[in-house]
């Protein structure tokens, strides 16, 4: 049996890379044999191998369905929600406590102010004013305090009536709170004895001792 691929007598041996049945260049003695260039076979992507170029999936409203959360994600969300609720409750409790404390302080401050005001009023009522009385004649001229003194006018045949003191046909009475010296007309003051006040003359004679609106005067006091 004859091989059709073998050269016949007198034909050159075909070189590698030459098409079958085409004569190639004769192999020169001493030259290396030339091989065809290497060409790798194309690779096909397997099921576990990523494709050469990735594609971005776009979500469309009404078409793309959201991924259902896993059990771990659901637990994490529940824990975060619980922590948020507890923090809110703690902040609310702290705010309410501060509000109540501030309210107590305001009420306590108001009570303190009220007590202080009451004590001040009581002290003012318990501390009567000191008023100076001066004896004056019928012309409102200041005279010696003896003319209004009970022991003096009685020893000189005088008497008192309606707040006036009469000695020898001349009347005298006290002026309360006025100013001036003996021989001058009194300036200011009143001829009505002030209630609840400590009234005394410049010489030190007590006309009335006051306090809490209660007064006690000598029968010789005018007013």
DRENPA-3360 file (N, C-alpha, C; in nm, 2 decimals, always signed):
BEGIN
1 = XXXXXXXX = +0.08/-0.12/+0.00/+0.00/+0.00/+0.00/+0.09/+0.12/+0.00 ~ +0.06/+0.22/-0.09/+0.14/+0.34/-0.11/+0.08/+0.46/-0.03 ~ +0.17/+0.53/+0.05/+0.12/+0.65/+0.12/+0.12/+0.77/+0.02 ~ +0.00/+0.83/+0.00/+0.00/+0.94/-0.09/+0.06/+1.07/-0.04 ~ +0.09/+1.08/+0.10/+0.15/+1.19/+0.16/+0.30/+1.19/+0.14 ~ +0.36/+1.08/+0.10/+0.51/+1.08/+0.09/+0.54/+1.13/-0.05 ~ +0.66/+1.20/-0.06/+0.70/+1.25/-0.19/+0.75/+1.14/-0.28 ~ +0.73/+1.16/-0.41/+0.77/+1.06/-0.50/+0.92/+1.07/-0.53;
9 = XXXXXXXX = +0.97/+0.99/-0.61/+1.11/+1.00/-0.64/+1.14/+1.13/-0.71 ~ +1.25/+1.20/-0.66/+1.29/+1.32/-0.71/+1.22/+1.44/-0.66 ~ +1.11/+1.43/-0.57/+1.04/+1.55/-0.51/+1.10/+1.58/-0.37 ~ +1.10/+1.72/-0.34/+1.15/+1.76/-0.21/+1.06/+1.72/-0.10 ~ +1.12/+1.71/+0.02/+1.04/+1.68/+0.14/+0.97/+1.80/+0.19 ~ +0.84/+1.79/+0.21/+0.76/+1.91/+0.25/+0.80/+1.96/+0.39 ~ +0.82/+2.10/+0.41/+0.86/+2.16/+0.53/+0.74/+2.17/+0.63 ~ +0.77/+2.18/+0.76/+0.65/+2.20/+0.85/+0.59/+2.33/+0.83;
17 = XXXXXXXX = +0.47/+2.34/+0.84/+0.40/+2.47/+0.82/+0.36/+2.49/+0.68 ~ +0.40/+2.41/+0.59/+0.36/+2.43/+0.45/+0.24/+2.35/+0.43 ~ +0.15/+2.40/+0.34/+0.03/+2.32/+0.32/+0.06/+2.19/+0.26 ~ -0.03/+2.10/+0.30/-0.01/+1.96/+0.25/-0.01/+1.96/+0.10 ~ +0.09/+1.89/+0.04/+0.10/+1.87/-0.10/+0.17/+1.98/-0.17 ~ +0.20/+2.10/-0.09/+0.28/+2.21/-0.15/+0.42/+2.19/-0.12 ~ +0.50/+2.21/-0.22/+0.65/+2.20/-0.20/+0.69/+2.31/-0.11 ~ +0.77/+2.28/-0.01/+0.83/+2.38/+0.07/+0.97/+2.41/+0.03;
25 = XXXXXXXX = +1.03/+2.51/+0.11/+1.17/+2.54/+0.08/+1.25/+2.43/+0.13 ~ +1.35/+2.40/+0.05/+1.44/+2.29/+0.10/+1.52/+2.33/+0.22 ~ +1.54/+2.23/+0.31/+1.61/+2.26/+0.43/+1.76/+2.27/+0.40 ~ +1.81/+2.39/+0.43/+1.95/+2.41/+0.41/+2.03/+2.35/+0.52 ~ +2.14/+2.29/+0.48/+2.22/+2.22/+0.59/+2.28/+2.33/+0.68 ~ +2.27/+2.30/+0.81/+2.33/+2.39/+0.92/+2.23/+2.50/+0.97 ~ +2.11/+2.51/+0.91/+2.01/+2.61/+0.96/+1.91/+2.54/+1.05 ~ +1.87/+2.61/+1.15/+1.77/+2.55/+1.24/+1.63/+2.55/+1.18;
33 = XXXXXXXX = +1.56/+2.45/+1.23/+1.43/+2.43/+1.17/+1.33/+2.54/+1.22 ~ +1.26/+2.61/+1.13/+1.17/+2.72/+1.17/+1.03/+2.67/+1.20 ~ +0.98/+2.70/+1.32/+0.85/+2.66/+1.36/+0.75/+2.77/+1.35 ~ +0.62/+2.74/+1.33/+0.52/+2.85/+1.32/+0.50/+2.92/+1.45 ~ +0.46/+3.05/+1.45/+0.44/+3.13/+1.58/+0.33/+3.06/+1.66 ~ +0.34/+3.08/+1.80/+0.25/+3.03/+1.89/+0.12/+3.11/+1.90 ~ +0.01/+3.05/+1.89/-0.11/+3.12/+1.90/-0.20/+3.04/+2.00 ~ -0.22/+3.11/+2.12/-0.30/+3.04/+2.22/-0.45/+3.03/+2.18;
41 = XXXXXXXX = -0.51/+2.92/+2.22/-0.65/+2.89/+2.18/-0.74/+2.98/+2.26 ~ -0.84/+3.03/+2.21/-0.94/+3.12/+2.28/-1.00/+3.05/+2.40 ~ -1.01/+3.12/+2.51/-1.07/+3.06/+2.63/-1.21/+3.11/+2.65 ~ -1.29/+3.01/+2.69/-1.43/+3.04/+2.71/-1.46/+3.05/+2.86 ~ -1.54/+3.15/+2.90/-1.57/+3.17/+3.04/-1.65/+3.06/+3.10 ~ -1.61/+3.00/+3.21/-1.69/+2.90/+3.27/-1.80/+2.95/+3.36 ~ -1.87/+2.86/+3.42/-1.98/+2.91/+3.51/-1.93/+2.98/+3.63 ~ -1.81/+2.94/+3.68/-1.76/+3.01/+3.80/-1.66/+3.12/+3.78;
49 = XXXXXXXX = -1.63/+3.15/+3.65/-1.54/+3.25/+3.62/-1.61/+3.38/+3.58 ~ -1.57/+3.49/+3.63/-1.64/+3.62/+3.59/-1.61/+3.65/+3.45 ~ -1.70/+3.72/+3.39/-1.68/+3.76/+3.25/-1.58/+3.88/+3.25 ~ -1.53/+3.90/+3.13/-1.42/+4.00/+3.12/-1.47/+4.14/+3.15 ~ -1.59/+4.17/+3.11/-1.65/+4.30/+3.14/-1.78/+4.28/+3.22 ~ -1.78/+4.35/+3.34/-1.90/+4.35/+3.42/-2.01/+4.44/+3.37 ~ -2.13/+4.41/+3.41/-2.24/+4.49/+3.37/-2.31/+4.54/+3.50 ~ -2.35/+4.67/+3.50/-2.42/+4.73/+3.62/-2.57/+4.71/+3.60;
57 = XXXXXXXX = -2.63/+4.65/+3.70/-2.78/+4.62/+3.69/-2.85/+4.75/+3.75 ~ -2.94/+4.80/+3.67/-3.02/+4.91/+3.71/-3.15/+4.87/+3.76 ~ -3.19/+4.94/+3.88/-3.32/+4.90/+3.94/-3.43/+4.99/+3.88 ~ -3.54/+4.94/+3.84/-3.65/+5.01/+3.79/-3.77/+5.01/+3.88 ~ -3.83/+5.12/+3.90/-3.94/+5.13/+3.99/-4.06/+5.05/+3.94 ~ -4.11/+4.97/+4.03/-4.22/+4.88/+3.99/-4.18/+4.75/+3.93 ~ -4.06/+4.74/+3.89/-4.01/+4.62/+3.82/-3.92/+4.54/+3.91 ~ -3.81/+4.61/+3.97/-3.71/+4.55/+4.05/-3.77/+4.52/+4.19;
65 = XXXXXXXX = -3.77/+4.41/+4.24/-3.82/+4.37/+4.37/-3.70/+4.38/+4.47 ~ -3.73/+4.44/+4.59/-3.62/+4.45/+4.69/-3.59/+4.32/+4.75 ~ -3.46/+4.31/+4.79/-3.41/+4.19/+4.85/-3.47/+4.17/+4.99 ~ -3.51/+4.06/+5.02/-3.57/+4.04/+5.16/-3.45/+4.03/+5.26 ~ -3.47/+4.11/+5.37/-3.37/+4.11/+5.47/-3.35/+3.98/+5.54 ~ -3.22/+3.95/+5.57/-3.19/+3.82/+5.64/-3.23/+3.83/+5.78 ~ -3.23/+3.72/+5.85/-3.26/+3.71/+5.99/-3.17/+3.80/+6.08 ~ -3.04/+3.80/+6.04/-2.94/+3.88/+6.12/-2.97/+4.03/+6.10;
73 = XXXXXXXX = -3.00/+4.06/+5.98/-3.04/+4.20/+5.95/-3.16/+4.25/+6.02 ~ -3.26/+4.16/+6.03/-3.39/+4.19/+6.10/-3.36/+4.21/+6.25 ~ -3.28/+4.12/+6.31/-3.24/+4.13/+6.45/-3.17/+4.26/+6.48 ~ -3.07/+4.29/+6.39/-2.99/+4.42/+6.41/-3.09/+4.54/+6.40 ~ -3.18/+4.54/+6.31/-3.27/+4.66/+6.30/-3.36/+4.66/+6.43 ~ -3.41/+4.55/+6.47/-3.49/+4.55/+6.59/-3.41/+4.60/+6.72 ~ -3.28/+4.56/+6.73/-3.20/+4.60/+6.84/-3.18/+4.75/+6.83 ~ -3.15/+4.80/+6.71/-3.13/+4.95/+6.70/-3.25/+5.03/+6.73;
81 = XXXXXXXX = -3.37/+4.98/+6.69/-3.50/+5.05/+6.72/-3.52/+5.05/+6.87 ~ -3.49/+4.93/+6.94/-3.51/+4.93/+7.08/-3.42/+5.02/+7.16 ~ -3.29/+5.03/+7.11/-3.20/+5.12/+7.17/-3.24/+5.26/+7.16 ~ -3.29/+5.30/+7.04/-3.34/+5.43/+7.02/-3.46/+5.47/+7.11 ~ -3.55/+5.37/+7.12/-3.67/+5.40/+7.21/-3.62/+5.41/+7.36 ~ -3.53/+5.33/+7.40/-3.48/+5.34/+7.54/-3.41/+5.48/+7.56 ~ -3.33/+5.52/+7.46/-3.26/+5.65/+7.47/-3.36/+5.77/+7.48 ~ -3.47/+5.76/+7.40/-3.57/+5.86/+7.40/-3.64/+5.86/+7.54;
89 = XXXXXXXX = -3.67/+5.75/+7.59/-3.74/+5.74/+7.72/-3.65/+5.80/+7.83 ~ -3.52/+5.77/+7.83/-3.43/+5.82/+7.93/-3.42/+5.97/+7.92 ~ -3.41/+6.03/+7.80/-3.40/+6.17/+7.78/-3.53/+6.24/+7.83 ~ -3.64/+6.18/+7.80/-3.77/+6.23/+7.85/-3.78/+6.24/+8.00 ~ -3.73/+6.13/+8.06/-3.74/+6.12/+8.21/-3.64/+6.23/+8.27 ~ -3.52/+6.25/+8.21/-3.43/+6.35/+8.26/-3.49/+6.49/+8.25 ~ -3.55/+6.51/+8.13/-3.62/+6.65/+8.11/-3.73/+6.67/+8.21 ~ -3.81/+6.57/+8.24/-3.92/+6.59/+8.34/-3.87/+6.61/+8.48;
97 = XXXXXXXX = -3.76/+6.54/+8.51/-3.70/+6.56/+8.64/-3.64/+6.70/+8.66 ~ -3.58/+6.75/+8.56/-3.53/+6.89/+8.56/-3.64/+6.99/+8.58 ~ -3.75/+6.96/+8.50/-3.86/+7.06/+8.51/-3.92/+7.06/+8.65 ~ -3.94/+6.94/+8.71/-4.00/+6.94/+8.84/-3.90/+7.01/+8.95 ~ -3.77/+6.99/+8.93/-3.68/+7.05/+9.02/-3.68/+7.20/+9.01 ~ -3.69/+7.25/+8.88/-3.69/+7.39/+8.86/-3.82/+7.45/+8.92 ~ -3.93/+7.38/+8.91/-4.06/+7.42/+8.96/-4.06/+7.43/+9.11 ~ -3.99/+7.33/+9.18/-3.98/+7.34/+9.32/-3.90/+7.46/+9.37;
105 = XXXXXXXX = -3.79/+7.49/+9.29/-3.70/+7.60/+9.33/-3.78/+7.73/+9.31 ~ -3.86/+7.74/+9.21/-3.94/+7.86/+9.19/-4.04/+7.88/+9.30 ~ -4.11/+7.77/+9.33/-4.21/+7.78/+9.44/-4.14/+7.81/+9.57 ~ -4.03/+7.74/+9.60/-3.95/+7.77/+9.72/-3.91/+7.92/+9.73 ~ -3.86/+7.97/+9.62/-3.82/+8.11/+9.61/-3.94/+8.20/+9.64 ~ -4.05/+8.17/+9.58/-4.17/+8.25/+9.60/-4.21/+8.25/+9.75 ~ -4.21/+8.13/+9.81/-4.25/+8.12/+9.95/-4.15/+8.20/+10.04 ~ -4.02/+8.20/+10.00/-3.92/+8.27/+10.08/-3.94/+8.42/+10.07;
113 = XXXXXXXX = -3.97/+8.47/+9.95/-4.00/+8.61/+9.93/-4.12/+8.65/+10.00 ~ -4.23/+8.57/+10.00/-4.35/+8.60/+10.07/-4.32/+8.61/+10.22 ~ -4.24/+8.51/+10.28/-4.21/+8.51/+10.42/-4.13/+8.64/+10.46 ~ -4.04/+8.67/+10.37/-3.95/+8.79/+10.40/-4.04/+8.92/+10.40 ~ -4.13/+8.93/+10.30/-4.22/+9.04/+10.30/-4.31/+9.05/+10.42 ~ -4.36/+8.93/+10.46/-4.45/+8.93/+10.58/-4.37/+8.97/+10.71 ~ -4.25/+8.93/+10.72/-4.16/+8.96/+10.83/-4.13/+9.11/+10.83 ~ -4.11/+9.17/+10.71/-4.08/+9.31/+10.70/-4.20/+9.39/+10.74;
121 = XXXXXXXX = -4.32/+9.35/+10.70/-4.44/+9.42/+10.74/-4.46/+9.41/+10.89 ~ -4.44/+9.29/+10.94/-4.46/+9.28/+11.09/-4.36/+9.36/+11.16 ~ -4.24/+9.37/+11.11/-4.13/+9.44/+11.18/-4.17/+9.59/+11.18 ~ -4.22/+9.64/+11.06/-4.26/+9.78/+11.05/-4.37/+9.81/+11.14 ~ -4.47/+9.72/+11.15/-4.58/+9.74/+11.24/-4.53/+9.74/+11.39 ~ -4.43/+9.65/+11.42/-4.39/+9.64/+11.55/-4.29/+9.75/+11.59 ~ -4.25/+9.82/+11.50/-4.15/+9.93/+11.53/-4.22/+10.07/+11.50 ~ -4.28/+10.12/+11.60/-4.36/+10.25/+11.59/-4.26/+10.36/+11.56;
129 = XXXXXXXX = -4.32/+10.46/+11.49/-4.25/+10.58/+11.46/-4.22/+10.67/+11.58 ~ -4.12/+10.74/+11.58/-4.09/+10.83/+11.69/-4.12/+10.97/+11.64 ~ -4.22/+11.04/+11.71/-4.26/+11.17/+11.67/-4.24/+11.26/+11.79 ~ -4.19/+11.38/+11.75/-4.16/+11.49/+11.85/-4.28/+11.58/+11.86 ~ -4.33/+11.61/+11.99/-4.44/+11.70/+12.01/-4.38/+11.83/+12.07 ~ -4.44/+11.94/+12.02/-4.40/+12.07/+12.07/-4.53/+12.15/+12.12 ~ -4.52/+12.22/+12.23/-4.63/+12.29/+12.29/-4.64/+12.43/+12.21 ~ -4.76/+12.46/+12.17/-4.78/+12.59/+12.10/-4.90/+12.66/+12.16;
137 = XXXXXXXX = -4.90/+12.79/+12.14/-5.02/+12.87/+12.19/-5.12/+12.88/+12.09 ~ -5.22/+12.97/+12.12/-5.33/+12.99/+12.02/-5.29/+13.05/+11.89 ~ -5.17/+13.11/+11.88/-5.12/+13.17/+11.76/-5.02/+13.07/+11.69 ~ -5.02/+12.95/+11.73/-4.93/+12.85/+11.67/-4.78/+12.88/+11.69 ~ -4.76/+12.96/+11.80/-4.62/+12.99/+11.83/-4.57/+12.89/+11.93 ~ -4.45/+12.84/+11.91/-4.39/+12.74/+12.00/-4.35/+12.80/+12.14 ~ -4.40/+12.74/+12.24/-4.37/+12.79/+12.38/-4.30/+12.68/+12.45 ~ -4.27/+12.70/+12.58/-4.20/+12.60/+12.66/-4.29/+12.48/+12.68;
145 = XXXXXXXX = -4.23/+12.36/+12.68/-4.31/+12.24/+12.70/-4.38/+12.23/+12.83 ~ -4.35/+12.31/+12.93/-4.41/+12.30/+13.06/-4.56/+12.35/+13.05 ~ -4.59/+12.44/+12.95/-4.73/+12.48/+12.94/-4.83/+12.37/+12.90 ~ -4.78/+12.27/+12.85/-4.86/+12.15/+12.81/-4.84/+12.04/+12.90 ~ -4.76/+12.05/+13.01/-4.74/+11.94/+13.10/-4.85/+11.95/+13.21 ~ -4.90/+11.83/+13.23/-5.01/+11.82/+13.33/-4.98/+11.87/+13.46 ~ -4.87/+11.83/+13.52/-4.83/+11.87/+13.65/-4.82/+12.02/+13.66 ~ -4.77/+12.08/+13.55/-4.75/+12.23/+13.55/-4.88/+12.30/+13.55;
153 = XXXXXXXX = -4.96/+12.27/+13.45/-5.08/+12.35/+13.43/-5.18/+12.33/+13.55 ~ -5.18/+12.21/+13.61/-5.27/+12.19/+13.72/-5.22/+12.27/+13.85 ~ -5.09/+12.27/+13.86/-5.03/+12.35/+13.97/-5.05/+12.50/+13.96 ~ -5.09/+12.54/+13.83/-5.11/+12.69/+13.81/-5.26/+12.71/+13.78 ~ -5.34/+12.62/+13.82/-5.49/+12.64/+13.81/-5.54/+12.61/+13.67 ~ -5.47/+12.54/+13.59/-5.52/+12.52/+13.46/-5.59/+12.39/+13.45 ~ -5.64/+12.36/+13.33/-5.72/+12.23/+13.31/-5.71/+12.20/+13.16 ~ -5.75/+12.08/+13.12/-5.75/+12.04/+12.98/-5.88/+12.00/+12.93;
161 = XXXXXXXX = -5.92/+12.03/+12.81/-6.05/+11.99/+12.76/-6.04/+11.99/+12.60 ~ -6.08/+11.87/+12.55/-6.09/+11.86/+12.40/-5.95/+11.87/+12.33 ~ -5.84/+11.84/+12.40/-5.71/+11.85/+12.34/-5.65/+11.98/+12.37 ~ -5.72/+12.07/+12.43/-5.66/+12.20/+12.46/-5.63/+12.21/+12.61 ~ -5.53/+12.29/+12.64/-5.49/+12.32/+12.78/-5.52/+12.47/+12.81 ~ -5.59/+12.50/+12.92/-5.62/+12.64/+12.95/-5.55/+12.68/+13.08 ~ -5.48/+12.79/+13.07/-5.41/+12.84/+13.19/-5.43/+12.99/+13.18 ~ -5.51/+13.04/+13.28/-5.53/+13.19/+13.29/-5.59/+13.25/+13.17;
169 = XXXXXXXX = -5.68/+13.18/+13.10/-5.75/+13.24/+12.99/-5.67/+13.22/+12.85 ~ -5.56/+13.16/+12.86/-5.48/+13.13/+12.73/-5.48/+12.98/+12.71 ~ -5.50/+12.94/+12.58/-5.50/+12.80/+12.54/-5.37/+12.76/+12.48 ~ -5.34/+12.63/+12.51/-5.22/+12.57/+12.45/-5.26/+12.43/+12.40 ~ -5.17/+12.38/+12.31/-5.19/+12.24/+12.26/-5.06/+12.19/+12.19 ~ -5.05/+12.06/+12.18/-4.93/+12.00/+12.12/-4.94/+12.00/+11.96 ~ -4.83/+12.03/+11.90/-4.81/+12.01/+11.76/-4.72/+11.89/+11.74 ~ -4.76/+11.79/+11.65/-4.69/+11.67/+11.64/-4.61/+11.66/+11.51;
177 = XXXXXXXX = -4.48/+11.65/+11.52/-4.40/+11.64/+11.40/-4.35/+11.77/+11.34 ~ -4.40/+11.89/+11.39/-4.36/+12.01/+11.33/-4.21/+12.05/+11.37 ~ -4.16/+12.16/+11.31/-4.03/+12.20/+11.34/-4.03/+12.35/+11.38 ~ -3.92/+12.39/+11.44/-3.91/+12.53/+11.48/-3.86/+12.54/+11.63 ~ -3.82/+12.66/+11.67/-3.77/+12.69/+11.80/-3.87/+12.77/+11.88 ~ -3.85/+12.77/+12.01/-3.94/+12.85/+12.10/-3.94/+12.99/+12.06 ~ -4.06/+13.05/+12.05/-4.08/+13.19/+12.00/-4.11/+13.20/+11.85 ~ -4.09/+13.08/+11.78/-4.12/+13.08/+11.63/-4.25/+13.01/+11.61;
185 = XXXXXXXX = -4.31/+13.05/+11.50/-4.43/+12.97/+11.46/-4.39/+12.83/+11.41 ~ -4.47/+12.73/+11.45/-4.43/+12.60/+11.41/-4.45/+12.58/+11.26 ~ -4.36/+12.50/+11.20/-4.37/+12.47/+11.06/-4.40/+12.33/+11.04 ~ -4.51/+12.30/+10.97/-4.55/+12.17/+10.94/-4.61/+12.10/+11.06 ~ -4.61/+11.96/+11.05/-4.67/+11.88/+11.16/-4.82/+11.88/+11.15 ~ -4.88/+11.82/+11.26/-5.02/+11.81/+11.27/-5.06/+11.82/+11.41 ~ -5.19/+11.87/+11.43/-5.24/+11.88/+11.57/-5.32/+11.76/+11.61 ~ -5.32/+11.66/+11.52/-5.38/+11.53/+11.55/-5.27/+11.43/+11.59;
193 = XXXXXXXX = -5.28/+11.37/+11.71/-5.18/+11.28/+11.75/-5.17/+11.16/+11.66 ~ -5.06/+11.12/+11.61/-5.05/+11.00/+11.52/-5.07/+10.87/+11.61 ~ -5.15/+10.78/+11.55/-5.18/+10.65/+11.62/-5.06/+10.56/+11.60 ~ -5.03/+10.49/+11.71/-4.93/+10.38/+11.70/-4.79/+10.44/+11.70 ~ -4.77/+10.57/+11.73/-4.63/+10.63/+11.73/-4.59/+10.65/+11.87 ~ -4.46/+10.66/+11.89/-4.40/+10.70/+12.02/-4.38/+10.85/+12.01 ~ -4.46/+10.92/+12.09/-4.46/+11.07/+12.09/-4.40/+11.12/+12.22 ~ -4.30/+11.20/+12.21/-4.23/+11.26/+12.33/-4.19/+11.40/+12.29;
201 = XXXXXXXX = -4.17/+11.49/+12.40/-4.12/+11.62/+12.38/-3.97/+11.63/+12.37 ~ -3.92/+11.75/+12.33/-3.78/+11.76/+12.32/-3.71/+11.75/+12.45 ~ -3.78/+11.78/+12.56/-3.72/+11.76/+12.69/-3.73/+11.62/+12.74 ~ -3.79/+11.53/+12.67/-3.79/+11.39/+12.70/-3.92/+11.34/+12.77 ~ -4.02/+11.43/+12.78/-4.15/+11.39/+12.84/-4.22/+11.30/+12.74 ~ -4.27/+11.19/+12.79/-4.34/+11.10/+12.70/-4.49/+11.14/+12.70 ~ -4.54/+11.16/+12.57/-4.68/+11.19/+12.55/-4.76/+11.07/+12.52 ~ -4.70/+10.98/+12.44/-4.77/+10.86/+12.40/-4.67/+10.75/+12.37;
209 = XXXXXXXX = -4.70/+10.63/+12.41/-4.62/+10.51/+12.37/-4.70/+10.43/+12.28 ~ -4.65/+10.41/+12.16/-4.73/+10.34/+12.05/-4.67/+10.20/+12.03 ~ -4.74/+10.13/+11.93/-4.70/+9.99/+11.90/-4.82/+9.91/+11.86 ~ -4.82/+9.86/+11.74/-4.93/+9.78/+11.69/-5.06/+9.86/+11.69 ~ -5.05/+9.99/+11.67/-5.17/+10.07/+11.66/-5.24/+10.10/+11.79 ~ -5.17/+10.06/+11.90/-5.23/+10.08/+12.04/-5.16/+10.20/+12.10 ~ -5.23/+10.30/+12.14/-5.16/+10.42/+12.19/-5.22/+10.44/+12.33 ~ -5.13/+10.50/+12.42/-5.18/+10.54/+12.55/-5.11/+10.67/+12.58;
217 = XXXXXXX = -5.19/+10.77/+12.59/-5.14/+10.91/+12.61/-5.19/+10.96/+12.75 ~ -5.12/+11.06/+12.79/-5.16/+11.13/+12.92/-5.28/+11.21/+12.89 ~ -5.35/+11.25/+12.99/-5.47/+11.33/+12.98/-5.44/+11.47/+12.93 ~ -5.31/+11.50/+12.94/-5.27/+11.64/+12.90/-5.24/+11.65/+12.75 ~ -5.24/+11.54/+12.68/-5.20/+11.54/+12.54/-5.31/+11.60/+12.46 ~ -5.28/+11.69/+12.37/-5.38/+11.76/+12.28/-5.40/+11.68/+12.16 ~ -5.49/+11.72/+12.08/-5.50/+11.65/+11.95/-5.63/+11.64/+11.89;
% end
